[in-house]
Amino acid sequence: MTRKKLLATLCLIASTALGAMPARAQDTPPEVGSAAAQTDYCERRLGQWFYCEAPVPAPRPKQKPKAGAPTGSERHPDLVAAEQFKKDMEEARLIAVWNPSAENIQRYYAYQQLVLEKGGTFADTWRRMIWENPDMDYTLKRPINAAGKSEWLQARNTDRDLFFRAAYEQIGIFYIYRGDCGPCRVASPIVKEFAARYGVSVRAISADGGANTHFPDAQVDKGQLKAWGLTSGVTPAYMIFQKPTASDRGVLKPVKFKVTDGKVFSLRPCRNPKGCLTYLGAGVLSVDELADRLFVTLATQPGQDF
């Protein structure tokens, strides 16, 4: 066998063997756009004449807006018009202030007139709607005219008096005063009258040890005011004392009282086994003001009697 034939035979055997070998996993090109394509593509040794360029990632599909999500085109036309009007009016105001000519002021005045007309129409439509829907009329709950207000106040005061007569054993007031306090000398007889009228127990505490002719059995402060958090020294001051609410196996038993027209008021529960203290206010308060604050704090929910 000649030398040329031997070389041709060896080349044929080598090419046949290489063609039969299975492809390795690492020789399989990664998918275009994948992380492997972007990080490994240019790390392979492809020869000095091979110009490496990372594959361009495939474009991501655009996400469709979620159902119900507001878009710019879905804004209410009245809102768009109102915002534009507000912008135009502000510009007219600035122009009129900066250059107060008759023409500029008249232009801004026209905007103001339109605002007044809109406001009047709104108020008139509002009251007509209230008249046609009694369940939305707050004046039925709290009258504002003279006749209705007089009757409402009379009924409320009756409810308040009945409440105090029923709850007097559960509540009381600490009256804090000073012997050298001018407003205290005015407040003391008022507090005494309040206690006599409503039967609510009042215990006076002297912050400076001074005596009080209206409360001869007043106690001298021995640190209890500081323990209660009364560090401002403002007098006269008032605090509500309430006995703990009875419970049955950890469940509070609310104290309820019937008043006029079958209405029922519940005494605010006190969860502290030693009783509850609530700051009621300071300054000279009338008998009715004291009664109102005590009644609202202990017998009504926020917004119920406002």
C-alpha positions as CSV (number, residue, x, y, z in Angstrom):
1,M,0.0,0.0,0.0
2,T,1.4,3.3,-1.0
3,R,2.0,6.2,1.5
4,K,-0.8,8.3,0.0
5,K,-3.4,5.5,0.2
6,L,-2.4,4.8,3.8
7,L,-2.9,8.5,4.8
8,A,-6.3,8.6,3.1
9,T,-7.4,5.5,4.9
10,L,-6.4,6.9,8.3
11,C,-8.3,10.2,7.6
12,L,-11.4,8.3,6.6
13,I,-11.3,6.2,9.8
14,A,-10.9,9.3,12.0
15,S,-13.7,11.2,10.4
16,T,-16.0,8.2,10.7
17,A,-15.2,7.9,14.5
18,L,-15.8,11.5,15.2
19,G,-19.1,11.5,13.4
20,A,-20.3,8.6,15.5
21,M,-19.5,10.2,18.8
22,P,-22.6,11.7,20.7
23,A,-22.8,15.4,21.2
24,R,-21.9,16.5,24.7
25,A,-24.3,18.6,26.8
26,Q,-21.9,21.5,27.1
27,D,-21.5,21.7,23.3
28,T,-25.2,22.3,22.8
29,P,-25.7,26.0,22.1
30,P,-28.0,27.7,24.7
31,E,-31.3,29.2,23.7
32,V,-31.1,32.8,22.4
33,G,-32.1,35.2,25.1
34,S,-31.4,32.8,28.0
35,A,-29.1,33.7,30.9
36,A,-26.6,31.0,29.8
37,A,-26.4,32.6,26.3
38,Q,-25.6,36.0,27.7
39,T,-22.9,34.8,30.2
40,D,-21.3,31.8,28.5
41,Y,-21.5,32.6,24.8
42,C,-18.4,34.7,24.7
43,E,-16.4,32.6,27.1
44,R,-16.0,29.7,24.8
45,R,-12.7,29.5,22.8
46,L,-13.9,30.0,19.2
47,G,-10.6,31.1,17.7
48,Q,-8.9,34.4,17.2
49,W,-10.7,35.2,14.0
50,F,-14.2,34.7,15.5
51,Y,-15.9,38.0,16.4
52,C,-17.9,37.3,19.6
53,E,-21.3,39.1,20.0
54,A,-23.7,38.1,22.7
55,P,-27.1,37.0,21.4
56,V,-29.8,39.7,21.5
57,P,-32.4,38.8,24.1
58,A,-35.9,38.2,22.8
59,P,-38.3,41.1,23.5
60,R,-40.6,40.6,26.4
61,P,-44.3,40.5,25.7
62,K,-46.1,43.7,26.8
63,Q,-48.2,43.2,29.9
64,K,-51.9,43.9,29.5
65,P,-53.4,46.2,32.1
66,K,-55.3,44.5,34.9
67,A,-59.1,44.4,34.7
68,G,-60.6,47.4,36.5
69,A,-57.4,49.4,36.6
70,P,-58.0,53.1,35.9
71,T,-56.4,54.6,32.9
72,G,-56.0,58.2,31.8
73,S,-58.8,58.0,29.3
74,E,-61.2,56.7,32.0
75,R,-61.2,59.8,34.2
76,H,-64.6,61.4,34.8
77,P,-65.1,64.3,32.4
78,D,-66.5,66.5,35.2
79,L,-63.3,66.0,37.1
80,V,-61.2,66.9,34.1
81,A,-63.3,70.0,33.5
82,A,-63.2,71.0,37.2
83,E,-59.4,70.7,37.3
84,Q,-59.0,72.8,34.2
85,F,-61.4,75.4,35.6
86,K,-59.4,75.6,38.8
87,K,-56.2,76.0,36.8
88,D,-57.7,78.8,34.6
89,M,-59.1,80.6,37.6
90,E,-55.7,80.6,39.4
91,E,-54.0,81.9,36.4
92,A,-56.6,84.7,36.1
93,R,-56.1,85.6,39.7
94,L,-52.3,85.8,39.4
95,I,-52.6,87.9,36.2
96,A,-55.1,90.2,38.0
97,V,-52.9,90.6,41.0
98,W,-49.7,91.2,38.9
99,N,-51.4,93.5,36.4
100,P,-54.6,94.9,38.1
101,S,-56.1,96.3,35.0
102,A,-59.9,96.6,34.7
103,E,-60.0,93.9,32.1
104,N,-57.9,91.4,34.1
105,I,-59.9,92.0,37.3
106,Q,-63.2,91.7,35.4
107,R,-62.0,88.4,34.0
108,Y,-61.1,87.0,37.4
109,Y,-64.4,88.4,38.8
110,A,-66.3,86.3,36.2
111,Y,-64.6,83.2,37.5
112,Q,-65.6,84.1,41.1
113,Q,-69.2,84.6,40.1
114,L,-69.3,81.2,38.5
115,V,-67.9,79.6,41.7
116,L,-70.6,81.4,43.7
117,E,-73.3,80.1,41.3
118,K,-72.0,76.6,41.5
119,G,-71.8,76.7,45.3
120,G,-75.4,78.1,45.5
121,T,-76.7,75.4,43.2
122,F,-74.9,72.7,45.3
123,A,-76.3,74.0,48.6
124,D,-79.9,74.2,47.2
125,T,-79.7,70.7,45.6
126,W,-78.3,69.4,48.9
127,R,-81.2,70.7,51.0
128,R,-83.8,69.5,48.5
129,M,-82.2,66.0,48.7
130,I,-82.4,66.1,52.5
131,W,-86.0,67.1,52.5
132,E,-86.9,64.2,50.2
133,N,-84.9,61.6,52.3
134,P,-85.8,61.9,56.0
135,D,-83.3,59.1,56.9
136,M,-80.5,61.5,55.8
137,D,-81.9,64.5,57.8
138,Y,-79.7,65.1,60.8
139,T,-82.0,67.8,62.2
140,L,-84.5,65.1,63.0
141,K,-81.9,63.7,65.4
142,R,-80.7,67.1,66.6
143,P,-83.1,70.0,65.8
144,I,-81.8,73.4,65.0
145,N,-84.9,75.5,65.0
146,A,-86.0,77.2,68.2
147,A,-89.1,75.0,68.9
148,G,-87.6,71.7,68.0
149,K,-84.3,72.5,69.8
150,S,-86.2,73.5,73.0
151,E,-88.1,70.2,73.0
152,W,-85.0,68.2,72.3
153,L,-83.0,69.8,75.1
154,Q,-85.9,69.2,77.5
155,A,-86.0,65.5,76.6
156,R,-82.2,65.2,76.8
157,N,-82.0,66.8,80.2
158,T,-84.7,64.4,81.4
159,D,-82.7,61.5,80.1
160,R,-79.6,62.8,81.8
161,D,-81.3,63.3,85.1
162,L,-82.7,59.8,85.0
163,F,-79.3,58.4,84.1
164,F,-77.7,60.1,87.1
165,R,-80.4,58.9,89.5
166,A,-79.8,55.3,88.3
167,A,-76.0,55.4,88.1
168,Y,-75.1,57.5,91.2
169,E,-73.8,54.4,93.1
170,Q,-71.4,53.5,90.3
171,I,-69.8,56.9,89.7
172,G,-68.4,59.9,91.5
173,I,-66.2,63.0,91.0
174,F,-62.9,64.1,92.4
175,Y,-62.8,67.9,92.7
176,I,-59.2,69.2,92.8
177,Y,-58.7,72.8,94.1
178,R,-56.2,75.1,95.8
179,G,-56.8,77.4,98.7
180,D,-55.1,80.3,97.0
181,C,-56.9,79.7,93.7
182,G,-59.4,82.5,92.7
183,P,-61.3,80.4,90.1
184,C,-61.6,77.6,92.7
185,R,-63.5,79.9,95.0
186,V,-66.0,80.5,92.2
187,A,-66.1,76.8,91.2
188,S,-66.5,75.3,94.7
189,P,-70.2,76.3,95.3
190,I,-71.1,75.3,91.7
191,V,-69.7,71.8,92.3
192,K,-71.5,71.6,95.6
193,E,-74.8,72.5,93.8
194,F,-74.1,69.9,91.2
195,A,-73.7,67.2,93.8
196,A,-76.9,68.2,95.5
197,R,-79.0,68.4,92.3
198,Y,-77.9,65.1,90.8
199,G,-77.0,63.1,93.8
200,V,-73.5,62.3,92.4
201,S,-70.9,61.8,95.1
202,V,-68.1,64.5,95.1
203,R,-64.9,64.3,97.0
204,A,-62.7,67.4,97.2
205,I,-58.9,67.2,97.2
206,S,-56.8,70.2,98.3
207,A,-53.7,70.4,96.1
208,D,-51.9,72.8,98.6
209,G,-53.5,71.9,101.8
210,G,-55.9,74.9,101.9
211,A,-59.3,74.6,103.5
212,N,-62.6,74.9,101.7
213,T,-65.8,76.1,103.4
214,H,-68.0,74.3,100.9
215,F,-66.1,71.0,101.4
216,P,-65.0,70.9,105.0
217,D,-64.1,67.3,104.8
218,A,-61.7,67.8,101.9
219,Q,-58.6,65.6,101.8
220,V,-55.1,66.9,101.4
221,D,-53.0,65.7,98.5
222,K,-50.4,63.2,99.6
223,G,-49.1,62.2,96.3
224,Q,-52.2,60.8,94.7
225,L,-52.5,63.6,92.2
226,K,-49.1,62.8,90.8
227,A,-50.0,59.1,90.7
228,W,-53.0,60.0,88.7
229,G,-50.9,62.0,86.2
230,L,-52.1,65.5,87.3
231,T,-48.7,67.2,87.2
232,S,-49.8,70.5,85.4
233,G,-51.1,72.0,88.7
234,V,-54.1,73.5,86.9
235,T,-57.0,74.1,89.2
236,P,-59.9,73.7,89.6
237,A,-59.9,70.3,87.9
238,Y,-62.3,67.4,87.8
239,M,-61.9,63.6,87.5
240,I,-64.5,60.9,87.1
241,F,-64.3,57.9,89.4
242,Q,-66.1,54.8,88.3
243,K,-66.5,51.5,90.1
244,P,-65.3,48.3,88.2
245,T,-68.0,46.7,86.1
246,A,-69.2,43.3,87.4
247,S,-68.3,40.3,85.3
248,D,-69.3,36.6,85.1
249,R,-66.4,34.3,84.3
250,G,-64.5,37.1,82.6
251,V,-67.5,38.4,80.6
252,L,-68.5,42.0,81.6
253,K,-72.1,42.5,82.6
254,P,-73.1,45.9,81.2
255,V,-75.1,48.3,83.4
256,K,-78.1,49.6,81.5
257,F,-80.7,52.2,82.4
258,K,-84.1,52.9,80.8
259,V,-85.0,56.5,80.2
260,T,-87.8,58.4,78.3
261,D,-89.5,56.9,75.3
262,G,-88.1,53.5,76.0
263,K,-84.5,54.5,75.3
264,V,-81.8,52.6,77.0
265,F,-78.4,53.9,78.0
266,S,-75.4,51.7,78.9
267,L,-72.8,52.8,81.5
268,R,-69.4,52.8,80.0
269,P,-67.7,49.6,81.2
270,C,-64.7,49.8,83.6
271,R,-62.3,46.8,83.2
272,N,-59.9,47.9,86.0
273,P,-60.6,45.8,89.1
274,K,-59.5,48.9,91.2
275,G,-61.9,51.3,89.4
276,C,-61.4,53.7,86.6
277,L,-60.3,57.4,86.6
278,T,-61.0,59.7,83.7
279,Y,-59.9,63.3,83.4
280,L,-63.1,65.4,82.9
281,G,-61.7,68.9,82.4
282,A,-60.5,72.0,84.3
283,G,-61.6,75.6,84.9
284,V,-64.9,77.0,86.1
285,L,-67.7,74.9,84.8
286,S,-71.4,75.5,85.3
287,V,-73.7,72.8,86.7
288,D,-75.1,72.0,83.3
289,E,-71.6,71.8,81.8
290,L,-70.5,69.4,84.5
291,A,-73.6,67.3,84.0
292,D,-73.2,67.2,80.2
293,R,-69.6,66.2,80.3
294,L,-70.3,63.4,82.8
295,F,-73.3,62.2,80.8
296,V,-71.6,62.3,77.4
297,T,-68.4,60.6,78.7
298,L,-70.2,57.8,80.6
299,A,-73.4,57.1,78.6
300,T,-72.9,57.9,74.9
301,Q,-70.7,56.8,72.1
302,P,-68.6,59.3,70.0
303,G,-70.9,60.9,67.5
304,Q,-74.1,59.8,69.2
305,D,-74.8,63.0,71.1
306,F,-73.1,65.6,68.9
